[in-house]
Amino acid sequence: MAQPLRLLAVDDDVASAELIVRVAERCGYEAFATSDSRGVINLVAALRPDVMAVDISMPHVDAIELFRLLAEHRYQGKIVIVSGQDDQTLLMVQRSAELMGLQQPHIHQKPLDFMRLRETLNANRMAIAS
């Protein structure tokens, strides 16, 4: 039997990260959450997630800095950007991630639309499997 895909939710709001984990688990992922943005690169190295859900507004390491670190470490997984920020900010962060070479980041605005998040996670699962 194939290994389930792994998802890492990164959000300084623990409850938000845990919600994403629960949705991902229902989609068949092995899912993990962290609220410590400083330790994310070590977690990525250890867990090797196929998908990362990343809040863009975090203390210590913001999303742009995290994306730069992921690009430096040649992260090949999918990115789901999650934030309560306005559309223009989300699009700017998405474009920055793309310019750094990260794979087609998806945007999800908070409060999360769980049906849409499930659709994104299922689509990522299908894309990774093929």
C-alpha positions as CSV (number, residue, x, y, z in Angstrom):
1,M,0.0,0.0,0.0
2,A,1.3,3.4,-0.9
3,Q,2.4,5.9,1.8
4,P,-0.2,8.6,2.4
5,L,0.9,12.1,1.3
6,R,2.1,14.4,4.1
7,L,0.9,17.9,4.9
8,L,2.5,20.4,7.2
9,A,0.3,23.2,8.4
10,V,2.3,26.3,9.6
11,D,0.3,28.9,11.5
12,D,1.0,30.9,14.7
13,D,-2.7,30.3,15.6
14,V,-2.6,26.7,16.8
15,A,-6.4,26.2,16.4
16,S,-6.2,27.3,12.7
17,A,-3.3,24.8,12.1
18,E,-5.2,22.0,13.8
19,L,-8.3,22.7,11.6
20,I,-6.2,22.4,8.5
21,V,-4.7,19.1,9.8
22,R,-8.2,17.7,10.4
23,V,-9.4,18.6,6.9
24,A,-6.2,17.1,5.4
25,E,-6.6,13.9,7.4
26,R,-10.1,13.5,6.1
27,C,-8.6,13.9,2.6
28,G,-6.3,11.0,3.3
29,Y,-3.1,12.9,4.2
30,E,-0.8,12.2,7.1
31,A,-0.9,15.7,8.6
32,F,1.1,17.7,11.1
33,A,0.9,21.2,12.5
34,T,3.4,23.7,13.9
35,S,3.0,27.2,15.3
36,D,6.8,27.7,15.5
37,S,7.8,29.4,12.3
38,R,11.5,29.4,13.3
39,G,11.6,25.5,13.3
40,V,9.8,25.0,10.0
41,I,12.9,24.2,7.9
42,N,14.0,21.5,10.3
43,L,10.5,20.0,10.3
44,V,10.4,20.1,6.5
45,A,13.7,18.2,6.4
46,A,12.4,15.6,8.9
47,L,8.8,15.2,7.6
48,R,9.3,15.9,3.9
49,P,5.8,17.1,3.4
50,D,4.2,16.9,0.0
51,V,2.0,19.9,0.8
52,M,2.5,22.8,3.1
53,A,-0.3,25.1,4.3
54,V,1.3,28.4,5.3
55,D,-0.2,31.4,7.1
56,I,1.5,34.5,5.7
57,S,1.4,36.6,8.9
58,M,3.6,35.0,11.6
59,P,6.0,36.3,14.1
60,H,9.7,35.7,13.7
61,V,9.7,34.3,10.1
62,D,7.0,35.7,7.7
63,A,5.9,33.8,4.7
64,I,8.2,35.5,2.2
65,E,11.2,34.6,4.3
66,L,9.9,31.1,4.8
67,F,9.4,30.7,1.0
68,R,13.0,32.0,0.4
69,L,14.2,29.3,2.8
70,L,12.1,26.6,1.2
71,A,13.4,27.6,-2.2
72,E,17.0,27.5,-0.9
73,H,16.3,24.0,0.4
74,R,14.8,23.1,-3.0
75,Y,11.4,22.2,-1.6
76,Q,9.4,20.5,-4.3
77,G,6.0,20.1,-2.7
78,K,2.9,22.1,-3.2
79,I,2.1,25.3,-1.2
80,V,-1.3,26.4,0.1
81,I,-1.2,30.1,1.3
82,V,-3.7,30.7,4.1
83,S,-4.4,34.2,5.4
84,G,-6.9,36.7,6.5
85,Q,-5.0,39.4,4.6
86,D,-6.6,41.3,1.6
87,D,-6.7,39.8,-1.9
88,Q,-3.9,42.2,-3.2
89,T,-1.5,41.0,-0.4
90,L,-2.3,37.4,-1.0
91,L,-1.7,37.8,-4.8
92,M,1.6,39.5,-4.1
93,V,2.7,36.7,-1.7
94,Q,1.6,34.1,-4.3
95,R,3.6,35.8,-7.0
96,S,6.7,36.0,-4.8
97,A,6.5,32.3,-4.1
98,E,6.2,31.6,-7.8
99,L,9.2,33.8,-8.6
100,M,11.2,31.9,-6.1
101,G,10.4,28.7,-7.9
102,L,7.8,27.2,-5.6
103,Q,5.1,25.2,-7.3
104,Q,1.9,26.9,-8.1
105,P,0.9,28.1,-4.7
106,H,-2.9,28.1,-4.0
107,I,-4.5,30.9,-2.0
108,H,-7.1,30.4,0.7
109,Q,-8.5,33.3,2.6
110,K,-9.5,33.1,6.3
111,P,-12.0,32.3,7.5
112,L,-11.4,29.1,5.6
113,D,-13.9,27.6,3.2
114,F,-13.5,24.0,4.2
115,M,-15.1,22.6,1.0
116,R,-12.7,24.6,-1.2
117,L,-9.8,23.6,1.0
118,R,-10.8,19.9,0.5
119,E,-11.0,20.5,-3.2
120,T,-7.5,22.0,-3.3
121,L,-6.0,19.1,-1.2
122,N,-7.7,16.5,-3.3
123,A,-6.5,18.1,-6.5
124,N,-3.0,18.3,-5.1
125,R,-3.2,14.6,-4.1
126,M,-4.2,13.7,-7.6
127,A,-1.5,15.9,-9.3
128,I,1.2,14.4,-7.0
129,A,0.0,10.8,-7.6
130,S,0.1,11.2,-11.4
